[in-house]
């Protein structure tokens, strides 16, 4: 063994071999390098098979997805705690949104009633013409048909709004349950988040102290949403400003809710609406979209 490196390996039949080099046809097997005292000084693991490499990649993807889910849930939890000081705030917020949907449904129902009334009046007019031997003008009949065609669309709108209401009620119930869980956990353990997530949340939440400041800030919120979103403005009320959902992967929408506190102040929370596709989610992680998130607080608080 005079200063020479001695290698030890086991072939496919389980036979142990020693030599000053490992033959090429055994180079992928586990090897041990032995010194002059017969002590193993280095071990080279066997090369991984394609199956082993594939399994490691599969496990890595599983772990990465698990991390993503944990971080996403942690972010949602932190946002929930930052947005609602208590259960009453959450219930008030969702009551306002549900009341808004109920108001839309009532408006559509009133429109349907008015449409039916107009149809009846036009039918009565047509019947009176026929009794007097006067031909009913084609335009008159077309107007009746157009009104009749409108009713199924109005009914479909009601069904859609009722579905939206049910989904909102379910979401409110889930968030209320989770908020209770988090409030119970507070003080017992901390909810840790990656620093970049904390930074993002800090830049997407704005607090205002009194009604006058809040009114001015809310006007800047609307300006910011319209300037930064590339989808149309869909809702603009005293409690929420929301643009339409993105229809393309490289488009984003914005949503801001306002939670009023008992002292007359308010908290504004920005959320970025991404296209529901892998490409859309990827785009929402780009520096350009992150700049929109980071710029919200400074813009709204500017004078």
GUDO-918274 format. One record per residue (C-alpha): residue number from 1; z, y, x. Coordinates in steps of 0.05 Angstrom, whole numbers. Example, Ala and Ser with C-alpha at 12.3 -4.5 7.8 and 13.67 -1.06 7.14 Angstrom:
BEGIN
1/156/-90/246
2/143/-21/273
This chain:
BEGIN
1/0/0/0
2/-4/46/63
3/-12/115/31
4/-66/89/-15
5/-63/100/-89
6/-54/36/-127
7/-74/33/-200
8/-51/-15/-252
9/-87/-29/-317
10/-93/-83/-370
11/-161/-109/-392
12/-183/-128/-462
13/-156/-198/-453
14/-86/-174/-434
15/-94/-191/-360
16/-59/-142/-313
17/-101/-115/-255
18/-84/-76/-192
19/-131/-39/-146
20/-146/24/-108
21/-192/47/-163
22/-205/30/-236
23/-274/1/-250
24/-317/44/-295
25/-318/-7/-350
26/-241/-2/-354
27/-235/73/-342
28/-220/86/-416
29/-159/41/-415
30/-87/61/-401
31/-74/68/-327
32/-12/73/-282
33/-13/102/-212
34/38/68/-166
35/67/95/-101
36/85/56/-38
37/153/39/-66
38/122/7/-127
39/145/64/-173
40/98/90/-226
41/86/163/-211
42/32/178/-262
43/8/149/-328
44/-60/163/-358
45/-61/145/-431
46/-119/105/-459
47/-176/146/-485
48/-171/156/-559
49/-219/119/-604
50/-264/155/-653
51/-219/128/-709
52/-156/156/-675
53/-189/224/-664
54/-212/225/-737
55/-142/208/-761
56/-110/262/-718
57/-159/313/-746
58/-143/290/-816
59/-68/296/-804
60/-78/365/-773
61/-116/388/-835
62/-61/361/-880
63/-8/398/-840
64/-49/462/-839
65/-57/459/-914
66/17/446/-924
67/33/507/-880
68/-17/549/-921
69/15/528/-986
70/85/543/-960
71/65/611/-935
72/28/627/-999
73/88/608/-1041
74/135/647/-996
75/91/708/-1004
76/89/700/-1080
77/165/693/-1080
78/175/756/-1039
79/127/795/-1083
80/163/771/-1145
81/230/794/-1117
82/202/861/-1094
83/166/874/-1160
84/222/857/-1208
85/293/879/-1197
86/317/834/-1253
87/294/790/-1310
88/290/850/-1357
89/238/884/-1313
90/195/821/-1314
91/201/813/-1389
92/185/886/-1400
93/124/883/-1357
94/95/822/-1392
95/115/849/-1461
96/73/911/-1446
97/13/869/-1426
98/20/823/-1486
99/30/882/-1533
100/-34/911/-1504
101/-72/846/-1521
102/-42/846/-1591
103/-66/917/-1600
104/-137/897/-1580
105/-134/838/-1628
106/-112/884/-1685
107/-168/932/-1669
108/-220/876/-1672
109/-189/850/-1737
110/-195/920/-1766
111/-268/923/-1743
112/-281/856/-1777
113/-250/881/-1842
114/-292/945/-1838
115/-354/903/-1823
116/-341/859/-1884
117/-329/920/-1927
118/-395/951/-1903
119/-432/886/-1917
120/-404/883/-1988
121/-424/955/-2001
122/-494/942/-1976
123/-499/878/-2017
124/-475/916/-2079
125/-528/969/-2066
126/-582/916/-2058
127/-560/882/-2123
128/-562/948/-2160
129/-633/960/-2135
130/-655/892/-2158
131/-625/903/-2227
132/-663/968/-2233
133/-727/934/-2210
134/-728/972/-2144
135/-750/930/-2083
136/-696/925/-2030
137/-722/958/-1966
138/-731/912/-1906
139/-689/959/-1864
140/-632/952/-1913
141/-634/875/-1906
142/-639/880/-1831
143/-576/922/-1829
144/-540/870/-1871
145/-563/814/-1824
146/-542/854/-1763
147/-472/864/-1792
148/-466/790/-1809
149/-487/772/-1738
150/-433/817/-1711
151/-375/779/-1744
152/-381/714/-1702
153/-380/755/-1639
154/-318/793/-1662
155/-284/727/-1680
156/-301/699/-1612
157/-270/761/-1580
158/-206/748/-1618
159/-205/675/-1596
160/-215/698/-1523
161/-158/748/-1529
162/-112/697/-1560
163/-127/650/-1503
164/-113/706/-1453
165/-47/720/-1489
166/-27/646/-1486
167/-43/644/-1411
168/-3/707/-1400
169/57/679/-1439
170/54/616/-1396
171/51/658/-1333
172/110/700/-1355
173/150/637/-1369
174/134/608/-1301
175/150/672/-1264
176/215/682/-1303
177/237/611/-1285
178/219/623/-1212
179/253/691/-1210
180/317/659/-1236
181/312/606/-1182
182/302/658/-1128
183/359/702/-1152
184/403/640/-1148
185/380/626/-1078
186/391/698/-1054
187/453/703/-1013
188/453/629/-999
189/392/628/-955
190/338/676/-933
191/265/669/-951
192/228/674/-885
193/156/700/-880
194/107/709/-824
195/111/780/-796
196/39/795/-816
197/55/776/-888
198/117/821/-889
199/75/878/-860
200/22/868/-914
201/73/869/-970
202/105/932/-943
203/38/968/-944
204/20/945/-1015
205/84/969/-1049
206/98/1042/-1064
207/161/1071/-1094
208/165/1139/-1128
209/231/1173/-1145
210/219/1215/-1208
211/169/1223/-1265
212/133/1283/-1236
213/121/1250/-1169
214/103/1185/-1203
215/49/1218/-1247
216/17/1250/-1185
217/22/1185/-1146
218/-8/1144/-1204
219/-68/1191/-1204
220/-78/1177/-1130
221/-72/1102/-1144
222/-130/1107/-1193
223/-171/1146/-1141
224/-156/1094/-1088
225/-174/1035/-1133
226/-240/1066/-1153
227/-258/1086/-1082
228/-241/1019/-1049
229/-262/968/-1102
230/-335/950/-1111
231/-325/925/-1182
232/-322/969/-1244
233/-257/997/-1271
234/-235/953/-1329
235/-166/978/-1349
236/-132/1044/-1335
237/-66/1055/-1371
238/2/1083/-1353
239/26/1014/-1330
240/-36/982/-1299
241/-102/998/-1265
242/-148/939/-1258
243/-221/930/-1239
244/-266/873/-1260
245/-264/806/-1225
246/-312/800/-1166
247/-378/766/-1181
248/-400/759/-1108
249/-362/730/-1048
250/-367/795/-1010
251/-339/837/-1068
252/-267/853/-1083
253/-230/880/-1143
254/-162/914/-1142
255/-103/911/-1189
256/-42/956/-1189
257/17/950/-1236
258/71/1002/-1247
259/143/980/-1261
260/186/1038/-1286
261/260/1037/-1267
262/316/1064/-1311
263/324/1127/-1268
264/254/1151/-1281
265/222/1126/-1217
266/172/1071/-1211
267/145/1018/-1165
268/70/1008/-1155
269/45/940/-1131
270/-26/930/-1105
271/-61/863/-1109
272/-131/847/-1082
273/-175/806/-1128
274/-219/758/-1089
275/-281/720/-1111
276/-261/650/-1133
277/-297/612/-1078
278/-283/591/-1006
279/-329/647/-982
280/-293/697/-1025
281/-224/676/-999
282/-251/680/-928
283/-278/750/-941
284/-210/772/-967
285/-180/755/-899
286/-229/800/-861
287/-205/863/-824
288/-244/906/-874
289/-204/881/-933
290/-139/882/-893
291/-153/956/-880
292/-155/968/-955
293/-88/934/-963
294/-57/972/-905
295/-84/1039/-928
296/-56/1037/-999
297/15/1061/-985
298/-4/1118/-939
299/-58/1143/-986
300/-14/1142/-1048
301/44/1175/-1013
302/1/1230/-984
303/9/1300/-1013
